Structure formats: structure tokens, C-alpha cells
Amino acid sequence: MNVVIHQDIVKSAGRIRPYIRKTPLISSTAFSKLIDGKVWFKLESLQVTGSFKARGAMNKLLALSADERERGVVSASTGNHGAAVACGAQKLGIQCTIYVPKDASPVKLENMSLYEADIEYVGNDCIECETKARDVSGKTGKTYVSPYNDPFVVAGQGTIGVEIESQCDGLDAIIISVGGGGLIAGIGNYLKSVWPDIQVFGCSPENSAVMIHSMAAGKVLDLESKPTLSDGTAGGVEKDSITFPICCEVIDETILVTEKEIREAIILYMQHEHQLLEGAAGTAVAAMIQMKQELQGKRVGVVICGGNISLHTLREIL
């Protein structure tokens, strides 16, 4: 497979191990019964900063030279990636600035500010923030840390696959939420290299599914996104994103879910698993519920990609 390969992901797992948590892969009795099969949840909601993003961000930061670290970094984020970059930069003594859309989740911004990053507001979409961050990077020499469009970031997210392989005897399918595609590109790339027959399901909210629609069109599209509970996957995809061809290669089937399905999935998951999850993770749970007939009798992994949900959003859902 191109750009990111098995060996890169294994090497990344060793590199970031001192800085991240090996998150649990838990068996779910309730959801196993729902699909009449076996369901495991990979709890990246318990990761450093509350989401999987810590893996890719830390892998990229650790790969920087001494000169690059001295110059500092910039990034763009709706929250989780920004918090991950800020946390990693603080641990390594690197100055960082995060560009965020004006409507970014308050709880995620609060999470970001815990790590002393400089936060700048730009526009209403991640693409605008990414454009600004790249522009600043070009003018100042600061390294741009992409949320998804970087081999080190994708390889870092792929370390989840390394952990899953060590935590179970095999899966027939795995369900992963899709935004820019870094998470599913990394995990799918790795798991298909060790379990060639695994089915990789990518899911997004109907209100913002740029990667999924782009895959169907055979090219990266410029589409408007509507508001969604799955803010962690919302927004556009860069035209030259390395994740697009990888997603086209590793994703076997795509699923779109409604806001109602995401809400109901979040409630059902919290009721049975007694864990918080954010909208992007609820999207993966909703996709599993929607596909319960197709998944019947199978061993299914579901990536709970984050747990950073605000009390305000939680109250509205409940």
C-alpha cells in the first residue's frame, strides 16, 4: 500500500509508546446481543486528551529535527487534534499555535487551552483554518502539523491497529468514523496487512460526508457541510490529501447516518457501556446499529474515537 506501510506503523508504535496510553479493547455483552455476534469497542475516548488524535500528533512532533522544534509548529483543528498537538508540544517544549473555526466546540477549546497553546480563530470551516495554518507555516518556517494529511500522522493513528491485533484473536469487520480519513487510513492499512479478509467500514453523518462522497465521485469534492453532532469528522478534505487514495483502497463499504441515529446511538452506548463518547464516536456506533443484520454472527470492532462531549450537548441529546 502507498504512502503509509506496515513497517512505518510498527515503528511509530514504538516511537510514541512512552507518551500515549494503550487503550482498552472491551467486549460488549449488550451490543454483541444486538448483532447476534461479538462486538468489541476500542476506547480511544480514554486516550491522552480524550481522543485518538494524540497518536498522530505525537508521532509527527517526535519526527521533527531539533531545528524544526526550535522554530515551533502550527496546526488547524476543531478541537481534538489541536488539543493533541498542544499536549505533545508542551511535553516536548515546542511552541505551538492552533487555528480553529469560530464555531468550534467550547469543551474542545477548553481542553486545548489546558496545554498552553496559542489559539487563533479563523473562518467557519476546518479547510479555512488549514489554509491559514499552511500560509503561516510557509511564511515563518514553523512546521504545519496536519490533522490527517501527513504520513507521520496517518501512521500514528494506525498504531491503534497494532494494539487491536495484540488484544484479540482477529476481527471480521471494523467500523471507523471518517472525516479527513487519517484514522481509517492508518487502521485500515495496518489491519488489512495482518488480517487480509477483514472488512473495513467507513461511516460519516449525512450532514458532513465529504470523504465518502468524494470516494464515490473518484475525486476530492468541495462540498458544504451542515451542522452535525459529529463535529470531529465535519468539514472538507484537502485536494491533495494522501488519505484519499488510501481510503479508496482500504474502505470496503461506506455508511451514512442521520443526526437522529447518532443521538440514539450515543444514548444507547452510555446506557449499556457507562462511558462518555462524542458525536464522532456515536457515528460509528450508529453505523453498527444500522448494519446489525449484515453484521450478524461476525466479530466486529468499533473504534470509539473520542469522549470529548460538552455538558451542553449531552443535555440536549438526553
C-alpha positions, 0 to 999 in steps of 0.5 A: 500500500502507498504512502503509509506501510506496515513497517512505518506503523510498527515503528511509530508504535514504538516511537510514541509508546512512552507518551500515549496510553494503550487503550482498552479493547472491551467486549460488549455483552449488550451490543454483541446481543444486538448483532447476534455476534461479538462486538468489541469497542476500542476506547480511544475516548480514554486516550491522552486528551480524550481522543485518538488524535494524540497518536498522530500528533505525537508521532509527527512532533517526535519526527521533527529535527531539533531545528524544526522544534526550535522554530515551533509548529502550527496546526488547524483543528476543531478541537481534538487534534489541536488539543493533541498537538498542544499536549505533545508540544508542551511535553516536548517544549515546542511552541505551538499555535492552533487555528480553529473555526469560530464555531468550534466546540467550547469543551474542545477549546477548553481542553486545548487551552489546558496545554498552553497553546496559542489559539487563533480563530479563523473562518467557519470551516476546518479547510479555512483554518488549514489554509491559514495554518499552511500560509503561516507555516510557509511564511515563518518556517514553523512546521504545519502539523496536519490533522490527517494529511501527513504520513507521520500522522496517518501512521500514528493513528494506525498504531491503534491497529497494532494494539487491536491485533495484540488484544484479540484473536482477529476481527471480521469487520471494523467500523471507523468514523471518517472525516479527513480519513487519517484514522481509517487510513492508518487502521485500515492499512495496518489491519488489512496487512495482518488480517487480509479478509477483514472488512473495513467500514467507513461511516460519516453523518449525512450532514458532513460526508465529504470523504465518502462522497468524494470516494464515490465521485473518484475525486476530492469534492468541495462540498458544504457541510451542515451542522452535525453532532459529529463535529470531529469528522465535519468539514472538507478534505484537502485536494491533495490529501494522501488519505484519499487514495488510501481510503479508496483502497482500504474502505470496503463499504461506506455508511451514512447516518442521520443526526437522529441515529447518532443521538440514539446511538450515543444514548444507547452506548452510555446506557449499556457501556457507562462511558462518555463518547462524542458525536464522532464516536456515536457515528460509528456506533450508529453505523453498527446499529444500522448494519446489525443484520449484515453484521450478524454472527461476525466479530466486529470492532468499533473504534470509539474515537473520542469522549470529548462531549460538552455538558451542553450537548449531552443535555440536549441529546438526553 
